[in-house]
Amino acid sequence: MDSINTPLSILSFAIALAFYFFLSVRKALLILYSMLSIIICTHSYLLTDNISLSLLLLLFITTEAAISLSKKHLPFYLAINIVLSLSLTLLNNGRLLEIIIISILFSFLILKINRMADDRREQREIYDQMLGEYRKLKRMNLTAGQNARLEERTKIARDIHDSVGHRLTALIMKLEMLAIETKNPEFNTLKQMANESLEETRQAVKALKTDENEGIATVVHLIRKLEAESHLLVQFTIRQGLLSVPLSNEKSISLYRVIQEALTNAMRHAQSREVHVTLEKSATEAISFEITNTIHHATPLVYGFGLTNMKKRVEEVDGRLEVYQTDETFVVKGSMPGS
C-alpha cells in the first residue's frame, strides 16, 4: 500500500519469497538470510516512505535466523541487520536513538533464542546417539538370546539323539532277538511301537536342529567355533547387508562345509596360519564368499577329493565355486543364492 511502484514491489516480493523457500535446503543459510535482509531494506529505501513494516520484517527474519543459524554465523548476521536498520533509519530521518535502544534489546533476545536453539540441537544429537546405542544394544541382546536358545536347542537335540535314540535302537534290536528266539508275535508289536517311538524321536531331533537354525548367523557361530578348534588365525569379514539375506538350513550347511574344507586345506598345505574369510551380499541378493591364504611354495593345483566334494556340494544348491592360486595366494571363491 505504501509502494510508489507496485509492479517492482511485487517483483521484490517474489524474489524475497524465493530466497525464503530456499532456506529449507539448509545450505548457505547466512548468505540467504543476508540476501533477504538486503532485499527488504533496498525495497524500503527505493519504493516506500514508511520504514516501520520493513523494520518489523527484519526483526521477523532475524528471529527465525536465531533458530536456524549456528553460534558462529548468527553474530555476523545480527551485525548486518543492525547496520541495515540504522542506515535505513538515517536515510529516512527516523528516530535513530530509539532504533539503537530497540536493536540492543532485541539483540540480547535474539542471542538468547539462538543459545536455547543450540542447546536443543545438542540435546537432539545426544538423544539420537543414545537411541542408536539403545537399538544397537537391543539387537545385540536379541542376537545373544537367539544364540543362547540355539545352543540350548542343539544341546537338547544332541542329548536326545545320543541317549534316547541309542537306547531305543538297542531296545529294537533286543526285541528283534526275542521275537526270533520265542516266535511270540507280541514282541513284533512291541518292536513296531519302539520303531514308531524312534521315528518320532528323530523327527523331534530334526525339528530342534532345523527350527531357528537357519541363516548366516548360524554359519558365523560355527566358523567361530571352527577357528578355535583349528588353531588358525581367521580374519573374518562380513559386508553390510549380509545378515539380512535369508539362508535355508541346507545352504547354511553347504556354506559352512565349504569354509570348513577351505580352512582344513589351508591348515594342511599352507605354511601360513592366517586365513582371510570374506562374506558379502551381491547385487542379486546372493551370498558371495572368498577364502584366501598365503602360500610360500606354489605347487600345481590338483582337484583332490576335498576340493571336488566342495565344488559338488555348492553346485547342488545352485551355487558356483572357483578355486585357483597365484604365486603367493590360494583362493576359494564362489556364491550361492539366498532362499
C-alpha positions in Angstrom: 0.0 0.0 0.0 2.9 2.4 0.6 4.8 1.5 -2.6 5.4 4.1 -5.2 5.8 1.3 -7.8 3.6 -1.6 -7.3 5.0 -3.9 -10.0 8.5 -3.5 -8.7 7.2 -4.2 -5.2 5.6 -7.4 -6.4 8.8 -8.4 -8.2 10.8 -7.8 -5.0 8.3 -9.8 -3.0 8.6 -12.7 -5.5 12.4 -12.7 -5.2 12.3 -12.5 -1.4 9.8 -15.4 -1.3 12.1 -17.5 -3.5 15.1 -16.8 -1.2 12.9 -17.6 1.8 11.8 -21.0 0.5 15.4 -21.9 -0.4 16.1 -21.7 3.3 14.5 -25.2 3.7 17.5 -26.6 1.8 19.6 -25.9 4.9 22.6 -24.8 2.9 24.4 -21.4 2.7 21.9 -20.1 5.3 24.0 -17.0 6.2 24.0 -15.9 2.5 20.3 -16.5 2.0 19.3 -14.6 5.2 21.7 -11.7 4.2 20.1 -11.5 0.8 16.6 -11.4 2.3 17.6 -8.5 4.6 19.2 -6.6 1.7 16.1 -7.0 -0.5 13.8 -5.8 2.4 16.0 -2.8 3.1 16.5 -1.9 -0.6 12.8 -2.1 -1.3 12.0 0.0 1.7 14.5 2.7 0.7 13.7 2.9 -3.0 10.0 2.2 -3.2 8.4 3.2 0.1 8.4 6.2 2.5 7.4 4.2 5.6 10.2 2.0 7.1 8.1 0.6 10.0 7.0 -2.5 8.2 10.5 -3.1 6.8 12.0 -3.0 10.3 9.3 -5.5 11.5 10.2 -7.8 8.6 13.9 -7.5 9.6 13.0 -8.4 13.1 11.0 -11.4 12.0 13.8 -12.7 9.7 16.4 -12.2 12.5 14.2 -14.1 15.0 13.9 -17.0 12.6 17.6 -16.9 11.8 18.3 -17.2 15.6 16.7 -20.7 15.5 18.4 -21.8 12.2 21.9 -20.3 12.3 24.8 -21.6 14.3 26.5 -19.7 17.1 29.3 -18.7 14.8 27.2 -17.2 12.0 24.4 -15.5 14.0 26.6 -12.6 15.3 27.6 -11.7 11.8 24.0 -11.7 10.5 22.8 -9.8 13.6 25.5 -7.1 12.9 24.4 -6.9 9.3 20.8 -6.3 10.3 21.7 -3.7 12.9 23.8 -1.8 10.3 21.0 -2.1 7.8 18.3 -0.9 10.3 20.4 2.1 11.4 21.3 3.0 7.8 17.6 2.8 6.8 16.6 5.0 9.8 19.3 7.6 9.0 18.3 7.7 5.3 14.7 8.2 6.2 15.4 10.7 9.0 13.9 8.4 11.6 14.4 8.2 15.4 17.9 6.9 15.5 18.2 6.7 19.3 15.1 4.6 19.7 16.2 2.2 17.0 19.6 1.8 18.7 17.9 1.0 22.1 15.5 -1.4 20.4 18.3 -3.0 18.5 20.3 -3.6 21.7 17.3 -5.1 23.5 16.4 -7.4 20.6 20.0 -8.4 20.0 20.1 -9.7 23.6 16.8 -11.6 23.0 18.0 -13.0 19.6 21.3 -14.3 21.1 19.3 -15.9 24.0 16.9 -17.6 21.5 19.9 -18.8 19.5 21.6 -20.2 22.6 18.3 -22.1 23.5 18.0 -23.4 20.0 21.6 -24.5 20.0 21.1 -26.4 23.3 18.0 -28.1 21.8 20.1 -29.2 18.8 22.8 -30.6 21.1 20.1 -32.4 23.2 18.6 -33.8 20.0 22.0 -35.1 18.8 22.6 -36.7 22.2 19.2 -38.2 22.1 19.8 -39.6 18.6 23.1 -41.1 19.7 21.6 -42.7 22.8 18.7 -44.0 20.7 21.2 -45.5 18.2 23.2 -47.1 21.1 19.9 -48.4 22.6 18.9 -50.0 19.3 22.4 -51.5 18.9 22.3 -53.0 22.4 18.8 -54.3 21.7 19.9 -56.0 18.6 23.0 -57.4 20.4 20.7 -58.7 23.2 18.3 -60.2 20.7 21.2 -61.9 18.9 22.7 -63.2 22.2 19.3 -64.6 23.2 18.9 -66.3 19.9 22.4 -67.8 20.1 21.7 -69.0 23.6 18.4 -70.6 22.6 20.1 -72.1 19.6 22.9 -73.6 21.7 20.4 -74.9 24.2 18.2 -76.5 21.5 21.3 -78.0 19.8 22.4 -79.5 23.2 18.9 -80.9 23.8 18.8 -82.4 20.3 22.3 -83.9 20.8 21.3 -85.4 24.2 18.1 -86.9 22.8 19.9 -88.3 19.8 22.8 -89.8 21.9 20.7 -91.1 24.8 17.1 -91.8 23.9 17.9 -92.7 20.3 20.6 -95.0 21.3 18.5 -96.7 23.9 15.5 -97.1 21.5 17.8 -98.6 18.9 19.2 -101.1 21.4 15.6 -101.9 22.6 14.5 -102.6 19.0 17.5 -105.0 18.5 16.7 -106.8 21.7 13.0 -107.2 20.8 14.1 -108.5 17.4 16.2 -111.1 19.0 13.5 -112.1 21.4 10.9 -112.3 18.6 13.2 -114.7 16.7 14.0 -116.8 19.8 10.5 -117.1 21.2 8.5 -116.6 18.0 6.0 -114.6 20.1 4.0 -112.1 17.9 3.7 -109.7 20.9 7.4 -108.9 20.5 6.8 -107.8 16.9 4.0 -105.4 18.2 6.4 -104.0 20.8 9.1 -103.7 18.2 6.8 -101.7 15.9 5.9 -99.4 18.8 9.6 -98.9 19.6 10.2 -98.2 15.9 7.5 -95.6 15.9 8.9 -94.0 19.0 12.4 -93.9 17.4 11.0 -92.2 14.3 9.1 -89.7 16.4 12.4 -89.0 18.4 14.2 -88.5 15.1 11.6 -86.0 13.9 11.8 -84.2 17.2 15.6 -84.0 16.9 15.3 -82.8 13.3 12.8 -80.1 14.4 15.1 -78.9 17.2 18.1 -78.8 14.8 16.4 -77.0 12.0 14.0 -74.6 13.7 15.7 -71.2 14.1 18.9 -72.9 12.8 18.7 -71.1 9.5 20.6 -68.0 8.3 24.1 -66.6 8.1 24.3 -66.1 11.9 24.5 -69.8 12.4 27.3 -70.1 9.9 29.2 -67.3 11.7 28.8 -69.1 15.0 30.1 -72.3 13.5 33.1 -70.6 11.9 34.0 -69.0 15.2 33.9 -72.5 16.8 36.0 -73.9 13.9 38.6 -71.2 14.3 39.1 -72.1 17.9 39.4 -75.8 17.1 41.8 -75.5 14.1 44.2 -73.0 15.8 44.1 -70.8 12.8 44.0 -67.0 12.8 40.9 -66.3 10.8 40.4 -62.8 9.6 36.6 -62.8 9.2 34.8 -60.0 7.4 31.1 -59.5 6.9 29.9 -56.9 4.4 27.0 -54.7 5.2 23.5 -56.2 4.5 24.7 -59.8 4.6 22.9 -60.8 7.7 19.5 -59.8 6.2 19.8 -62.4 3.4 17.7 -65.5 4.2 19.5 -68.8 4.0 18.0 -72.2 4.3 19.4 -74.9 6.6 20.7 -76.9 3.6 22.6 -73.9 2.2 23.9 -72.9 5.6 25.4 -76.4 6.0 26.8 -76.2 2.4 28.4 -72.8 3.1 29.8 -74.0 6.4 31.2 -77.2 4.9 32.9 -75.2 2.1 34.6 -72.8 4.6 35.5 -75.8 6.8 37.2 -77.6 3.9 39.0 -74.5 2.8 40.3 -73.9 6.4 41.3 -77.6 6.6 43.1 -77.3 3.3 44.9 -74.2 4.5 45.9 -75.9 7.8 47.3 -78.9 5.9 49.1 -77.4 2.9 49.8 -73.8 3.7 52.8 -72.7 5.8 50.9 -69.6 7.0 48.5 -69.9 9.9 46.4 -66.9 8.8 43.3 -67.2 6.6 41.0 -64.5 5.3 37.3 -65.3 5.1 35.0 -62.7 3.5 31.2 -63.0 3.2 29.1 -60.4 1.4 25.7 -59.9 -0.3 25.9 -59.5 -4.1 23.6 -57.2 -6.2 21.4 -60.3 -7.0 20.8 -61.0 -3.2 23.2 -63.9 -3.3 25.8 -64.9 -0.7 29.3 -64.4 -2.0 32.2 -65.9 -0.2 36.0 -65.8 -0.6 38.6 -67.7 1.5 42.3 -66.9 0.9 45.5 -68.0 2.5 49.2 -67.3 1.8 51.4 -70.0 0.2 55.2 -69.8 0.1 55.9 -72.6 -2.3 53.3 -72.9 -5.1 52.6 -76.4 -6.4 50.4 -77.4 -9.4 46.7 -77.2 -8.3 45.1 -80.6 -8.2 41.4 -81.2 -7.5 41.5 -83.9 -4.9 38.6 -85.4 -3.0 38.1 -82.4 -0.8 38.0 -79.8 -3.5 35.9 -82.0 -5.8 33.4 -82.7 -3.0 33.3 -79.0 -2.1 32.5 -78.0 -5.7 29.8 -80.6 -5.9 28.2 -79.5 -2.7 28.0 -75.9 -3.8 26.6 -76.8 -7.2 23.9 -78.9 -5.5 22.4 -75.7 -4.1 22.6 -73.9 -7.4 25.8 -72.1 -6.5 29.2 -71.8 -8.2 32.7 -72.4 -6.9 36.1 -71.3 -8.2 39.4 -72.5 -6.9 42.7 -71.0 -8.1 46.1 -70.0 -6.9 48.7 -67.4 -7.7 52.4 -67.4 -6.8 51.6 -66.3 -3.2 47.9 -66.9 -2.6 45.4 -69.8 -2.6 41.9 -68.7 -3.3 38.5 -70.4 -2.9 35.7 -68.1 -4.2 32.1 -68.6 -5.1 28.5 -67.7 -4.4 25.1 -69.3 -3.7 21.6 -67.8 -4.0 19.7 -66.9 -0.8 16.4 -68.6 0.0 
